Amino acid sequence: MRAADFDMPVGALSGGNQQKVMVARWMAREPRLWIICEPTRGIDVGAKATIYRLLRAYADAGGAVLVVSSDVAEVIGLCDRICVMALGRIVAHLPRGASEEAVIAQAVRHDVAPAEEVAA
């Protein structure tokens, strides 16, 4: 993390550094499970890489991380298992390293309400 002054308020830091501070604060609490939504939205590539490394290290050390993200590449890069949701339900389970095309295909395939739901 980079800041002009050690005593700088977190709110005065860049978005990426604010994200890193939040991740570090939660890591210090040593939770057994993290539920993290859109962990890198709106931050630069360098900050993303740092947050990805921290989350991966946490999981590799035995912690559990549930990542909710609309960024398919982020999910593929971070997750050991991928659950695809459409219309509020889990519609597919894919393994780590699944292709972006496979993930999107499952989401699109199930993204249409059945005819009886549309008529209701």
Secondary structure, DSSP 8 states (H G I E B T S, - for coil): ---S-TT--GGGS-HHHHHHHHHHHHHHT--SEEEEESTTTT--HHHHHHHHHHHHHHHHTT-EEEEE-S-HHHHHHH-SEEEEEETTEEEEEEETT--HHHHHHHHHHT-S--HHHHH-
